[in-house]
Amino acid sequence: MTDIRSFPIIHKWPAQHPERLQLYSLPTPNGVKVSIMLEETGLPYEAHLVSFERNEQFSPEFLSLTPNNKIPAILDPNGPGGQPLALFESGAILLYLAEKTGQLLAQDAAARYETLQWLMWQMGGVGPMFGQLGFFHKFAGAEYEDKRPRDRYVAESARLLGVLDQRLQGRDWIMGEYSIADIAVLPWIRCLVDFYKAGELVQFERFGNVRRVLDAFLARPAVQRGLNIPARD
């Protein structure tokens, strides 16, 4: 293991435990994917809050780790070959942690790729569409008189929920067994309903399988912990 204290990001967010994986995040739907994954796997880590209020995502130290200035990001002192690994993009981090720990991703090749298919589905569809719906319903876009943009994202979000609801018919989880696919998708479902308050818009009550699995997800102790990591100031 190589000492990570030479990395610029450590100057802004000092590592109390430099031997542990370092998480730089905020409890958003993308951020909590990684904190939940870390809690589920039991991998030792240290969490650092990246404050958007203070624009810390644009700081030179943060940009040295993730040039896309988005959370979450990690710095693993014990990456492949025993060398430090800096990684951004929540989907890539989930895949890395699953492979590092041997957990929450099937070893069978067919099941593995099917899991990754649903991970990509969240990254390419659920996250962007739900995020746009949130903008046009809860944030600045809600003030627009023209409701066509909002309605476009309402329709697409409802379609995606229908796809997921059908997938969950007769299954406990997206892949049958709990996996990184659930950790990627379900925080966004929670955000859509509980934070964006868009449940009525998308007629969420129609999607009984989604609600059932979301409730099971939120009941998991590791999920309950991960949803509040890093703790806000």
C-alpha positions as CSV (number, residue, x, y, z in Angstrom):
1,M,0.0,0.0,0.0
2,T,1.3,3.4,-1.0
3,D,0.9,6.4,1.2
4,I,-1.9,8.7,-0.2
5,R,-0.9,11.8,1.8
6,S,1.0,13.2,-1.3
7,F,-2.3,13.5,-3.2
8,P,-3.5,17.2,-3.3
9,I,-7.0,16.3,-2.2
10,I,-5.6,15.1,1.2
11,H,-4.5,18.7,1.9
12,K,-8.1,19.9,1.9
13,W,-9.7,16.9,3.4
14,P,-7.0,15.4,5.7
15,A,-7.1,11.6,6.1
16,Q,-7.3,10.5,9.8
17,H,-7.0,6.9,8.6
18,P,-4.8,7.0,5.4
19,E,-4.8,3.2,5.2
20,R,-8.5,3.3,4.5
21,L,-10.4,4.0,1.3
22,Q,-11.3,7.7,1.2
23,L,-14.8,8.8,0.1
24,Y,-15.6,12.3,-1.1
25,S,-19.3,12.8,-1.4
26,L,-22.6,14.3,-0.4
27,P,-25.8,12.4,0.5
28,T,-27.5,12.8,-2.9
29,P,-28.9,9.9,-5.0
30,N,-25.6,9.4,-6.7
31,G,-23.5,10.0,-3.6
32,V,-25.3,7.5,-1.4
33,K,-24.9,4.7,-3.9
34,V,-21.3,4.5,-2.8
35,S,-21.8,5.0,0.9
36,I,-24.5,2.3,0.9
37,M,-22.2,0.0,-1.0
38,L,-19.4,0.6,1.5
39,E,-21.7,0.0,4.4
40,E,-23.1,-3.2,2.8
41,T,-19.6,-4.7,2.1
42,G,-18.0,-3.7,5.4
43,L,-15.0,-2.3,3.6
44,P,-13.2,0.2,5.9
45,Y,-13.4,3.8,4.7
46,E,-13.3,7.4,5.7
47,A,-16.0,9.8,4.5
48,H,-15.5,13.5,3.6
49,L,-18.3,15.9,2.9
50,V,-17.9,18.0,-0.3
51,S,-20.0,21.1,0.4
52,F,-21.8,22.4,-2.7
53,E,-22.8,25.5,-0.6
54,R,-19.1,26.4,-0.4
55,N,-18.5,25.3,-4.0
56,E,-15.9,22.7,-2.9
57,Q,-16.6,20.6,-5.9
58,F,-14.8,23.3,-7.9
59,S,-11.7,23.5,-5.6
60,P,-8.4,22.6,-7.2
61,E,-7.9,19.8,-4.7
62,F,-11.2,18.2,-5.7
63,L,-10.6,18.7,-9.4
64,S,-7.3,17.0,-9.0
65,L,-9.2,13.8,-8.2
66,T,-12.2,14.2,-10.4
67,P,-11.9,16.7,-13.3
68,N,-15.7,16.4,-13.9
69,N,-16.3,18.2,-10.6
70,K,-19.1,15.8,-9.6
71,I,-19.5,13.7,-6.5
72,P,-18.9,10.9,-5.5
73,A,-15.2,10.2,-5.9
74,I,-12.9,7.8,-4.0
75,L,-9.2,7.4,-3.4
76,D,-8.3,3.8,-2.5
77,P,-4.8,3.5,-1.1
78,N,-4.8,-0.2,-1.9
79,G,-6.0,-0.3,-5.5
80,P,-5.0,-2.8,-8.2
81,G,-1.4,-3.9,-7.8
82,G,-1.3,-2.4,-4.4
83,Q,-1.2,1.1,-5.9
84,P,-3.5,4.0,-5.1
85,L,-6.6,4.4,-7.3
86,A,-8.5,7.6,-7.8
87,L,-12.0,7.0,-9.3
88,F,-15.0,9.1,-10.1
89,E,-18.5,8.2,-11.5
90,S,-20.8,6.4,-9.2
91,G,-21.4,3.5,-11.5
92,A,-17.7,2.8,-12.1
93,I,-17.2,3.0,-8.3
94,L,-19.9,0.5,-7.6
95,L,-18.4,-1.9,-10.1
96,Y,-14.9,-1.4,-8.7
97,L,-16.1,-2.0,-5.1
98,A,-18.0,-5.1,-6.2
99,E,-15.0,-6.6,-7.8
100,K,-12.7,-5.5,-5.0
101,T,-14.8,-7.2,-2.3
102,G,-16.3,-10.0,-4.4
103,Q,-19.8,-8.9,-3.2
104,L,-23.1,-7.9,-4.8
105,L,-22.1,-8.8,-8.4
106,A,-22.6,-12.3,-9.7
107,Q,-19.6,-14.3,-10.7
108,D,-21.5,-16.1,-13.4
109,A,-20.8,-14.3,-16.7
110,A,-24.3,-14.1,-18.0
111,A,-25.7,-12.9,-14.7
112,R,-22.9,-10.4,-14.3
113,Y,-23.6,-8.8,-17.6
114,E,-27.3,-8.7,-16.9
115,T,-26.6,-6.9,-13.7
116,L,-24.3,-4.4,-15.5
117,Q,-27.1,-3.9,-18.0
118,W,-29.4,-2.6,-15.2
119,L,-26.6,-0.5,-13.8
120,M,-26.2,1.2,-17.2
121,W,-30.0,1.6,-17.4
122,Q,-29.9,3.6,-14.2
123,M,-27.0,5.7,-15.3
124,G,-28.3,6.4,-18.8
125,G,-32.0,6.7,-18.0
126,V,-33.2,6.9,-14.5
127,G,-30.7,9.4,-13.1
128,P,-30.8,11.9,-16.0
129,M,-34.6,11.7,-16.5
130,F,-35.5,11.9,-12.8
131,G,-33.0,14.7,-12.3
132,Q,-34.6,16.7,-15.0
133,L,-38.1,16.1,-13.6
134,G,-36.8,17.3,-10.3
135,F,-35.5,20.5,-11.9
136,F,-38.8,21.3,-13.6
137,H,-41.0,20.3,-10.7
138,K,-39.1,21.3,-7.5
139,F,-36.4,23.7,-8.5
140,A,-36.0,26.7,-10.8
141,G,-37.7,25.1,-13.7
142,A,-40.9,24.9,-11.7
143,E,-41.3,28.7,-12.4
144,Y,-41.5,28.2,-16.2
145,E,-44.9,28.8,-17.5
146,D,-44.4,26.4,-20.4
147,K,-45.0,22.9,-18.8
148,R,-44.1,20.9,-21.9
149,P,-40.5,20.3,-20.6
150,R,-41.8,19.1,-17.3
151,D,-44.4,16.9,-18.9
152,R,-41.8,15.3,-21.2
153,Y,-39.8,14.2,-18.2
154,V,-42.9,13.1,-16.3
155,A,-43.9,10.8,-19.1
156,E,-40.4,9.4,-19.5
157,S,-40.0,8.9,-15.7
158,A,-43.3,7.1,-15.6
159,R,-42.2,4.9,-18.5
160,L,-39.0,4.0,-16.7
161,L,-40.9,3.1,-13.6
162,G,-43.1,0.9,-15.7
163,V,-40.1,-0.9,-17.0
164,L,-38.8,-1.5,-13.5
165,D,-42.1,-2.5,-12.2
166,Q,-42.4,-5.2,-14.8
167,R,-38.8,-6.4,-14.1
168,L,-39.6,-6.8,-10.4
169,Q,-42.7,-8.9,-11.0
170,G,-42.1,-12.1,-9.1
171,R,-38.6,-11.0,-8.0
172,D,-37.3,-9.7,-4.6
173,W,-34.7,-7.6,-6.3
174,I,-33.8,-6.5,-9.8
175,M,-31.6,-9.6,-10.3
176,G,-33.6,-11.8,-7.9
177,E,-30.7,-11.4,-5.4
178,Y,-29.6,-8.1,-4.0
179,S,-26.9,-6.5,-6.1
180,I,-25.3,-3.2,-7.2
181,A,-28.2,-2.8,-9.6
182,D,-30.5,-2.2,-6.7
183,I,-28.0,0.1,-5.0
184,A,-27.8,2.2,-8.2
185,V,-31.5,2.4,-8.9
186,L,-33.4,2.6,-5.6
187,P,-31.9,5.8,-4.2
188,W,-33.2,7.6,-7.3
189,I,-36.7,6.2,-6.8
190,R,-36.6,7.4,-3.2
191,C,-35.4,10.8,-4.3
192,L,-38.2,11.1,-6.9
193,V,-40.9,10.4,-4.4
194,D,-39.6,11.7,-1.1
195,F,-37.4,14.7,-2.1
196,Y,-38.7,15.8,-5.5
197,K,-42.3,15.1,-4.3
198,A,-43.2,13.9,-7.8
199,G,-45.0,10.8,-6.8
200,E,-48.4,12.2,-7.8
201,L,-47.1,13.5,-11.1
202,V,-45.9,10.0,-12.2
203,Q,-48.8,8.2,-10.5
204,F,-46.4,6.2,-8.4
205,E,-49.1,4.2,-6.7
206,R,-49.5,2.3,-10.0
207,F,-46.1,0.7,-9.5
208,G,-46.7,-1.7,-6.7
209,N,-43.6,-3.8,-7.3
210,V,-41.4,-0.8,-7.2
211,R,-42.9,0.4,-3.9
212,R,-42.5,-3.1,-2.4
213,V,-38.8,-3.3,-3.3
214,L,-38.1,0.3,-2.3
215,D,-39.6,-0.4,1.1
216,A,-37.4,-3.5,1.5
217,F,-34.4,-1.5,0.4
218,L,-35.0,1.3,2.9
219,A,-35.4,-1.3,5.7
220,R,-31.9,-2.6,5.3
221,P,-29.6,-1.3,8.2
222,A,-26.7,-0.6,5.8
223,V,-29.0,1.5,3.6
224,Q,-30.2,3.4,6.6
225,R,-26.7,4.2,7.6
226,G,-25.5,5.0,4.1
227,L,-28.3,7.4,3.3
228,N,-26.8,9.8,5.9
229,I,-23.1,9.6,4.9
230,P,-21.2,11.9,4.8
231,A,-23.1,13.7,7.5
232,R,-24.0,17.3,6.4
233,D,-22.5,20.2,8.3
